[in-house]
Every structure is written in C-alpha cells, then in structure tokens.
Amino acid sequence: MFVAVLPPDEVREQLERFLEPRPGLAWTNPSQWHLTLTFCADVDDWRLDEFTDRLGSVARKHEPFRLRLAGAGAFPSVERAKVLWAGVDQPEDRPLHALAAGTRSAANASGCAPDGARFRPHLTLARLAGREDATAWLRILDTFSSSDWEVSEIALVDSFLGEGPRGRARHEIVARLPLGREGHRWWGRPAGARSPAL
C-alpha cells in the first residue's frame, strides 16, 4: 500500500506520446504512473480507517500547489541502472517533501510501518532486466517536460502483486484526500465568495 500524487490524464498522455516511438524497454503502464510519498509494505485491515483519517488530517494542512514532470534519473546509479524514472519540478518550498514527511508520520502513528528509504520524488518509467548503463536512455528522457498541473489531492492506493496484466501489480485507489482547508474550496466557499466561472 502506498500514498501518492497521481498525475492527471493530460500529463499521462503527454508522457505516453513521448515514450511511444521509443521501443527497447518495457515501459511501466501509464495507468499506474504515480509519485510515491510513502510506502507501507503491509497494512492491517483494522488499521486502515485510522490511517486514512490521519492522512486526511495531513492533507488538510497542505494547500494545493503546482507541479510538472521534468528531468530523469536512474536507481541505484546511471552506470548500474535497475530503474529509470522521470523527475519533478516543484516550488522552492518543496511541498512534495513536506507531504511525504507528513504522510510518513501518519503511517507511523497508525502503526503501518512505512519504508524508511530517503524520499526522492520520481515517477518510475521502466525496470531494467539487469544492471545496465543508462546514459543513452537518460539523455533522451531528460529532454521531456510536461505541462504543469495543480496537485489538489493525495491518494491512498492498494497494490496487489502479480494480479495485473503480464503478471505486474494491480493498483486500486482506496481513498482520495483533498489538500487544503475546506473554506478554500469552491464547494465550501466563505459567505460572499464569488462562484467559479464555468
């Protein structure tokens, strides 16, 4: 199970069009592209409600912000790559890092044992069969930049290993948790606030 920011369809389509004419790697399924904030290997069912409530509290403390995909990299290194990823361009106050810290705290407080790896915002593009030099691929991937979008929610996603197409994981969204205080949303406008233009 993981907490993530999910790119909108428009951004997914932009990245998919960029990767489509570039065969040679088994690209990850566009429907599963996400930016992981916190990963929990196992969450007991009886902890799920508390975890979701705590994530909702974290989300309300963070206002929506703008983000775009830009840059690329490899894990664990360019010379011995096992994973290729797209990076992000975020505001200077690094809201993704703040969200990751908050959602990790929510997981700990709920007894959900989050992964202790250092947070590095990325979207996984491909997993390589062996440890390869990815220099040539990264020169190509580094040229991609998506349009920016407003991140207005985080999602709690369950992952079912081996249940997706070609034996990959199947993802199921458990909850969508909106960012920001309700008074700043159009469906919870303060008295006298103007309605949004349609």
Salt bridges, closest charged atoms under 4 A:
ASP44 OD2 - ARG47 NE 3.42
GLU50 OE2 - ARG54 NE 2.88
GLU63 OE2 - ARG181 NH1 3.44
GLU63 OE1 - HIS184 ND1 3.48
ASP89 OD2 - ARG68 NH2 2.90
ASP148 OD2 - ARG66 NE 2.87
GLU153 OE2 - ARG176 NH1 2.55
GLU163 OE1 - ARG170 NH2 2.79
GLU172 OE1 - ARG170 NH1 3.18
